[in-house]
Amino acid sequence: MNIKRILAIFEKDIKDFFKNTSLVIMPVVPILLALFYSVLFDDFIPLFTVFIIIGMVFAGVTSYCIMIMMAEEKEKNTLRTLMMSPASFLDIIVGKSLVAIVMTLLTLMISVVLLDVYDVFNLQVIIGSVLLLLFFIFLGIGIGLFAKSIAATSFYIMPIIFIFGFSPMFDVFGLAEGHLVNVIFDALPVSLLMQASDEGTWMPLIFITIWVVVAYLFAFYSYQKNKSDD
């Protein structure tokens, strides 16, 4: 990795971030939602509610942020220049991800403070959150490179938020244990992280790691496809 190249990409992206209204708004949404839940549940905040907020942060901030930035590079035809530059795949991924990581951490910390739910963050959840961050970064990169335009990313972000971000919510629908819907959504990364917090076990992290590998392969495939198309 070349630190100078990474920082140069980061410097450009942080300026672009604050110029884009839709990107600036996304971190505000989970913070307002956390504030709402902290008032609604004064004494006890349900575990699934905490992880809906966490899922919203990762899906709505991490993925959407990197997705928009990659799609913008592609639409403005600056992606080819970036790919043909001396910067490696890792340089580009790290550089483009730094803004998403910074905004994710800030949003997550503010949300957790508002909810006052520090006890859910055991060792498994901390490690799982890092894995989750990687998953949503790779997912965002892959979709950003896959999307035909910036406008198309709006079509993709909603399923990501509702399927991946809000997956813990499906536990409250009262479906029978072992129901296909529950089985599917319990196997999604944010639900697995909630299981790690609730049960204090390591097995969910193994499955989250598999999700990370799949997302990385998707991101790498999308990157190589764009590079060969150019």
FINUVO-74363 format. One record per residue (C-alpha): x, y, z; residue in three letters. Coordinates in steps of 0.2 Angstrom, whole numbers, padded with zeros to 4 digits, always signed. Each point is the difference from the previous one (the first is absolute). Example, Ala and Ser with C-alpha at 12.3 -4.5 7.8 and 13.67 -1.06 7.14 Angstrom:
<pts>
+0062-0022+0039ALA/+0006+0017-0003SER/
</pts>
This chain:
<pts>
+0000+0000+0000MET/+0006+0018-0004ASN/-0005+0011+0014ILE/+0002+0016-0010LYS/-0012-0006-0014ARG/-0013-0006+0013ILE/+0000+0017+0009LEU/-0001+0009-0017ALA/-0016-0010-0004ILE/-0007+0003+0017PHE/+0003+0018-0001GLU/-0009+0001-0016LYS/-0015-0010+0006ASP/-0002+0009+0016ILE/-0002+0016-0010LYS/-0013-0009-0011ASP/-0009-0007+0014PHE/-0005+0017+0008PHE/-0005+0007-0017LYS/-0012-0014-0002ASN/-0017+0003+0009THR/-0006-0018-0001SER/+0016-0006+0008LEU/+0000+0013+0014VAL/-0018-0005+0004ILE/+0003-0018+0002MET/+0010+0000+0017PRO/-0014+0012+0007VAL/-0014-0013-0003VAL/+0006-0014+0013PRO/+0005+0013+0012ILE/-0018+0007+0000LEU/-0007-0017+0001LEU/+0011-0004+0015ALA/-0006+0016+0008LEU/-0018-0005-0003PHE/+0002-0017+0007TYR/+0009+0007+0015SER/-0015+0010+0004VAL/-0012-0014-0005LEU/+0008-0013+0011PHE/+0004+0010+0015ASP/+0005-0014+0012ASP/+0004-0015-0011PHE/+0005-0001-0018ILE/-0003-0016-0009PRO/+0015-0009-0007LEU/-0007-0001-0017PHE/-0003+0019+0000THR/+0018+0003+0004VAL/+0006-0011-0015PHE/-0012+0008-0012ILE/+0009+0016+0004ILE/+0017-0008-0002ILE/-0007-0008-0017GLY/-0006+0016-0006MET/+0017+0008+0004VAL/+0010-0013-0010PHE/-0013-0002-0014ALA/-0005+0019-0002GLY/+0017+0008+0004VAL/+0014-0012-0004THR/-0007-0009-0016SER/-0010+0015-0007TYR/+0015+0012+0003CYS/+0013-0011-0009ILE/-0013-0005-0013MET/-0004+0018-0005ILE/+0019+0004-0001MET/+0004-0015-0011MET/-0015+0003-0011ALA/+0005+0019-0002GLU/+0017-0005-0005GLU/-0007-0012-0013LYS/-0013+0013-0007GLU/+0013+0014-0001LYS/+0012-0012-0009ASN/+0013+0003+0013THR/+0000-0018+0005LEU/+0010-0005-0015ARG/+0014+0013+0005THR/+0000-0006+0018LEU/+0001-0019-0006MET/+0014+0004-0012MET/+0010+0010+0012SER/+0014-0007+0011PRO/-0012-0003+0014ALA/-0004-0018+0003SER/-0017-0008+0003PHE/+0004+0001+0019LEU/+0005+0018-0001ASP/-0016+0005-0008ILE/-0011-0011+0011ILE/+0008+0007+0016VAL/+0000+0018-0006GLY/-0018+0000-0006LYS/-0005-0009+0016SER/+0008+0012+0013LEU/-0014+0013-0002VAL/-0013-0014+0003ALA/+0009-0007+0015ILE/+0002+0017+0008VAL/-0018+0005-0002MET/-0006-0018+0005THR/+0010+0001+0016LEU/-0006+0018+0004LEU/-0018-0005-0003THR/+0001-0016+0010LEU/+0008+0008+0015MET/-0013+0014+0000ILE/-0014-0013-0002SER/+0006-0011+0014VAL/+0002+0015+0012VAL/-0018+0005-0003LEU/-0006-0017+0003LEU/+0011-0003+0015ASP/+0003-0019-0005VAL/+0018-0003+0003TYR/-0003-0017+0008ASP/-0004-0008-0017VAL/+0017+0003-0006PHE/+0009-0016+0007ASN/+0016-0006-0008LEU/-0009-0010-0014GLN/-0011+0015-0005VAL/+0016+0011-0001ILE/+0009-0012-0011ILE/-0017-0003-0010GLY/-0002+0018-0002SER/+0017+0001-0009VAL/-0005-0014-0011LEU/-0017+0008-0003LEU/+0009+0016-0005LEU/+0010-0010-0013LEU/-0015-0009-0007PHE/-0010+0016-0003PHE/+0016+0009-0007ILE/+0002-0014-0013PHE/-0018-0001-0004LEU/-0001+0019-0003GLY/+0015-0001-0011ILE/-0006-0015-0010GLY/-0017+0008-0003ILE/+0007+0017-0003GLY/+0011-0007-0014LEU/-0015-0011-0006PHE/-0012+0014-0001ALA/-0002+0009-0017LYS/-0002+0017+0008SER/-0001+0010+0016ILE/-0019+0000-0001ALA/+0000-0019-0001ALA/+0008-0001+0017THR/-0016+0007+0007SER/-0009-0016-0006PHE/+0013-0011+0008TYR/+0002+0009+0017ILE/-0018-0003+0006MET/+0000-0019-0001PRO/+0017+0000+0008ILE/-0007+0010+0015ILE/-0016-0010+0002PHE/+0008-0017-0003ILE/+0017+0001+0008PHE/-0002+0015+0011GLY/-0017-0003+0007PHE/+0002-0019+0001SER/-0002-0001+0019PRO/-0018+0007-0001MET/-0007-0016-0008PHE/+0002-0008+0017ASP/-0015+0010+0006VAL/-0012-0006-0013PHE/-0005-0015+0010GLY/+0004-0013-0013LEU/+0002-0018+0006ALA/+0017-0005+0005GLU/+0008-0008-0015GLY/-0010+0009-0012HIS/+0009+0003-0017LEU/-0001+0019+0002VAL/+0008-0001+0017ASN/+0013-0012-0005VAL/+0005+0011-0015ILE/+0001+0017+0010PHE/+0008-0008+0015ASP/+0015-0005-0012ALA/+0003+0018-0005LEU/+0015+0009+0007PRO/-0009+0013+0012VAL/-0011-0014+0007SER/+0015-0011+0003LEU/+0008+0015+0009LEU/-0015+0001+0011MET/+0001-0019+0004GLN/+0019+0003+0005ALA/-0006+0013+0012SER/-0014-0009+0007ASP/+0008-0017+0002GLU/+0018+0005+0002GLY/+0006-0014-0013THR/+0013+0001-0013TRP/-0009-0011-0014MET/-0010+0015-0007PRO/+0017+0009-0004LEU/+0005-0015-0010ILE/-0016+0002-0011PHE/+0003+0019-0001ILE/+0018-0003-0006THR/-0007-0011-0014ILE/-0012+0015-0005TRP/+0016+0011+0000VAL/+0009-0012-0012VAL/-0015+0000-0011VAL/-0002+0019+0000ALA/+0019+0002-0004TYR/-0001-0012-0015LEU/-0015+0010-0006PHE/+0010+0016+0002ALA/+0016-0007-0008PHE/-0011-0007-0015TYR/-0008+0016-0003SER/+0016+0009+0001TYR/+0009-0011-0013GLN/-0016+0000-0011LYS/+0001+0019-0001ASN/+0019+0000-0002LYS/-0002-0012-0015SER/-0015+0009-0007ASP/+0011+0016+0000ASP/
</pts>
